[in-house]
Amino acid sequence: MAEPLRQIPGAVGPLEVLLNPPSGPPRAAVVFAHPLPPEGGTMHTKVVFQAAKALARIGCVVLRFNFRGVGLSAGAWDEGRGEMDDFKAALNFMSGAYPGVEIWAAGFSFGSYIATTVGADDERVCALIAIAPPVHKYDFASVKLSHKPKFVIHGGHDELISIKLARHFYSQLPDPKEFVEIDRADHLFDGQAGEVGDALADLLEDFTCRTQ
């Protein structure tokens, strides 16, 4: 793109976005959702930033966006309902901008609930990526029924969602699936955000939905 992408159409007005492109033609288009807006989550959150960089490094084009009411995105916090529509708007943009490229849905914390729930039910999405999924708060019902490839990354010392609870959630997911524990990491992966990016790169460097 000649100009940096700064916004896309959303259900209640423009959504502020950033696009991380790969060095060559994209092998996958990833829509990446950020943590809980009322707790300060944005598309600039360190884990989201590092994950987007890592995915671009392995050949993906990554769209980060601010949910409604965050940054320059129009609207206001909607308890998760409208945020699902925001994610769908981002999927609409990416599927139109990159026809024929497989689409992955990814998110961190609250964003992982939104991304994987919408992604599980959207036939355009072929892979689901959840970082620190808040399984103590949301049921992830659609994800538990999905046979799309699923990747879960969780901190070993997550103070909000225990690693035991995360592993129990993972055990309920149908194959194919993979789980990575980031040793000693808390919920925000403080000081270890780069390790999340490295884990994603290792998991997905040779992955394609077509081989599943």
Beta strands, then each sheet from edge to edge (+ up, - down):
strand 1: 7-8
strand 2: 15-20
strand 3: 28-33
strand 4: 60-65
strand 5: 102-108
strand 6: 125-131
strand 7: 150-155
strand 8: 177-182
sheet 1: 1+ 2- 4+ 3+ 5+ 6+ 7+ 8+
end
